[in-house]
Every structure is written in structure tokens, then in C-alpha cells.
Amino acid sequence: MRSSNTFGLHFVLRPAQKGNHAIYLRIVVNRTRCELALKQTIDKKDWNTDKGAARPKTPALKHLNTYLEEVRAKLVSHYQQLNLSGDYLTAEMLKNSYLGKTAAGEEKMTLNRLVALHNEMMGKTLEPGTMKNYKSTAIYLRNYMNLKYDAGDIYLKDLTYQFITGFEWYIRNNPLKEGDPCTNNGTIKHLVEYSRYSQIVD
């Protein structure tokens, strides 16, 4: 079905302190508009307004352009995912999706955040031996997600059977200590501990 959504991304400058200009990404969706602060500044003479990019005169400016294109690519990916739902989109909805926020502006819970929250809270009550296991699971999860996802994290709502199957394979084939693979019982313990995290939904 043909989508009626219109979409555009444009990098623009806004005056900042000390004579530099802050870089913003202007998001346009269905005639709605908002801007995303990128926390990057540049001297206006180093900016190509027509191209919406830095003049690549130095390695630092080339690196800045690479970063800007990475941001653009991520926004395009979020737009495509939201567009598949068929719902009417706005620029603010797309911005919130990129920032990992709900419509109410609250951050969506991710697995890494939940693990960190759990271990911080339970570390005050559980025995050191038990916490050692949880911390090992957290390391496995972090390493696995860094390998599997560009962001190194996943929203709880996106957890699937495929995720835990891949996680089990990763544990069995990537020991935390070289030459000391995780036993079958150890792997099951990590999966049980993971399941306790993933049963909590945002």
C-alpha cells in the first residue's frame, strides 16, 4: 500500500557560545517539524550550508561528517520501522523513537538498563556468591549485545525467542576466561538469570 508520509532530514546551524555554531538535525515528517540537538559545534566558515555538512578540510571535520551521516542513517532506519506500522507519523514521534522515549517522553527500558538496575538493587541484599553469578550473566549479555547490535542494547519489548537462542549459543562458544568454557549447568544458570530480567516488561 502506498504511504502518504513525507519525510526529510536537514542539518542546520544555530548560534552558540564563543562564536561557534551548534549543529541541529531538522526533522520533517508529514508537514510537522522539530529539531534534534546533536551536541556538536563548528565554526561557521567550516560549514557548507548547501550540502548541510562540514567542509572536510581536516581529519576532525571529516570525522564530524561521518558522525552526521551515522545519525542520519539511524533516523532513516527508525522512520522506516515506524512507517511499516501504517500509523500516521509526526516529526516528534520520530525524534522520540530515535532517543528511545515513549510518547510521554519517558525512556523505554532496555535490557542493559534493567540488568544494571537489578544488580544495583539486589547487590545490597543478596550474598556475594549469588551476585557474582548475576554479574557474570551481565557481562555475557553485554558482550553478546555489543556483537549483535550496533547500539549494544535492546528494548525489552523487542526480546524474542531468537534472542535467547542466540544468547545460549554465545555463552557456550565464548567463555569469559580463555580455555575455561561454561559448562552445561553454568549455561543453564545464566539463561535462568537472563529469564528473570526479561520477564519484567516496560
C-alpha positions in Angstrom: 0.0 0.0 0.0 1.3 3.4 -0.9 2.4 5.5 2.1 1.2 9.1 2.3 4.1 10.0 4.7 6.5 12.7 3.7 10.0 12.7 5.2 13.1 14.9 5.2 16.3 15.4 7.3 18.4 18.5 7.2 21.4 19.6 9.3 21.3 23.2 10.3 23.3 25.6 12.4 22.2 27.7 15.4 24.4 30.3 17.2 26.2 29.0 20.2 28.6 30.3 22.8 32.2 31.5 22.0 31.4 32.3 18.4 30.8 28.7 17.3 27.5 27.4 16.0 25.6 24.3 17.3 24.6 21.6 14.8 21.0 20.5 14.8 19.1 18.0 12.8 15.8 19.3 11.4 13.3 16.5 11.1 10.3 17.0 8.8 7.5 14.4 8.7 4.0 15.0 7.2 4.4 18.8 7.4 5.4 18.6 11.1 8.8 19.7 12.1 11.1 19.5 15.1 14.9 19.8 15.7 17.3 17.4 17.4 20.4 18.9 19.2 23.5 16.9 18.3 25.7 18.4 20.9 28.3 19.3 18.3 29.6 22.7 17.4 31.5 24.1 14.4 33.0 27.4 13.2 30.5 28.7 10.6 33.3 29.2 8.0 33.8 25.4 8.1 30.2 24.6 7.3 28.8 24.1 3.8 25.2 25.3 4.0 24.2 24.0 0.6 25.3 20.4 1.5 24.4 20.6 5.1 27.8 19.2 6.1 31.2 20.3 7.3 33.9 21.3 4.8 36.2 18.2 5.1 39.4 20.2 5.4 40.8 18.4 8.4 40.5 14.9 9.9 38.3 16.3 12.7 35.9 17.8 10.2 35.9 14.5 8.2 35.1 12.6 11.4 32.3 15.1 12.1 30.7 14.4 8.7 31.0 10.6 9.4 29.1 11.1 12.7 26.4 13.2 11.0 25.8 10.5 8.4 25.6 7.9 11.1 22.9 9.9 12.8 21.1 10.4 9.5 21.2 6.6 8.8 19.8 5.8 12.2 16.9 8.3 11.8 16.1 6.8 8.4 16.1 3.3 9.9 13.7 4.5 12.7 11.5 6.2 10.1 11.3 3.0 8.0 10.4 0.9 11.1 7.7 3.3 12.2 6.4 3.7 8.7 5.8 0.0 8.4 3.2 0.2 11.2 1.0 2.2 8.9 0.2 4.7 11.6 0.3 8.5 11.0 3.7 9.8 11.9 5.0 13.2 13.2 8.5 14.6 13.5 8.3 14.5 17.3 7.3 10.8 17.2 10.3 10.0 15.1 12.6 12.0 17.3 11.3 10.2 20.4 11.9 6.9 18.7 15.5 7.8 18.0 16.0 9.0 21.6 14.4 5.8 23.0 11.5 7.7 24.5 7.8 6.9 24.8 5.1 9.4 23.6 5.1 10.7 27.1 8.8 11.5 27.0 9.8 8.7 29.3 12.8 6.5 28.4 11.9 3.0 27.3 13.5 0.3 29.4 16.3 -1.6 27.8 17.9 -4.9 28.8 21.2 -3.3 29.8 19.4 -0.7 31.9 17.3 -3.3 33.6 20.3 -5.5 34.4 22.2 -2.6 35.9 19.2 -1.6 37.9 18.6 -5.1 39.2 22.2 -5.7 40.2 22.4 -2.3 41.9 19.3 -3.0 44.0 20.0 -6.7 44.7 23.6 -6.2 45.5 22.5 -4.7 48.8 20.6 -7.9 49.9 22.0 -11.0 48.0 25.0 -13.0 49.0 28.3 -12.2 47.2 28.3 -15.6 45.6 24.9 -15.1 44.1 25.8 -11.6 42.9 28.9 -13.0 41.2 26.7 -15.2 39.0 24.4 -12.3 38.2 27.4 -10.1 37.3 28.8 -12.9 35.0 25.4 -13.0 33.3 25.5 -9.3 32.8 28.9 -9.5 31.2 27.8 -12.2 28.8 24.7 -10.2 27.9 26.7 -7.0 27.3 29.3 -8.8 25.2 26.6 -10.6 23.2 24.6 -7.4 22.5 27.8 -5.5 21.5 28.4 -8.2 18.9 24.8 -8.4 17.7 23.5 -4.8 17.8 25.0 -1.5 16.7 23.6 0.1 19.8 24.9 -2.6 22.1 21.5 -2.9 23.7 17.9 -3.9 23.1 14.5 -2.7 24.2 12.6 -5.2 26.4 9.7 -5.2 24.1 11.9 -6.5 21.3 13.2 -9.6 23.1 12.4 -12.7 21.2 12.9 -16.5 21.3 15.7 -15.9 18.7 17.5 -13.6 21.1 17.7 -16.2 23.9 18.7 -19.0 21.4 21.5 -16.8 20.1 22.5 -15.9 23.6 22.8 -19.5 24.6 25.0 -20.3 21.6 27.1 -17.3 22.5 27.7 -18.4 26.1 28.6 -21.9 25.0 31.1 -20.6 22.5 32.6 -17.5 24.1 34.0 -18.2 27.6 34.7 -15.3 29.8 38.1 -16.8 30.6 40.1 -18.3 27.7 40.3 -22.1 27.9 37.5 -22.2 30.6 34.3 -22.8 28.7 31.0 -22.5 30.5 29.6 -25.9 31.5 26.1 -27.0 30.6 24.9 -26.4 34.1 26.6 -23.0 34.1 25.0 -22.1 30.8 21.5 -23.0 32.1 22.1 -20.9 35.2 22.9 -17.9 33.0 19.8 -18.5 30.9 17.7 -18.7 34.1 19.1 -15.5 35.4 18.5 -13.8 32.0 14.9 -15.0 32.1 14.4 -13.2 35.4 15.5 -10.0 33.7 13.4 -10.5 30.6 10.2 -11.3 32.5 10.0 -7.6 33.5 8.4 -5.5 30.8 8.3 -1.7 30.3 
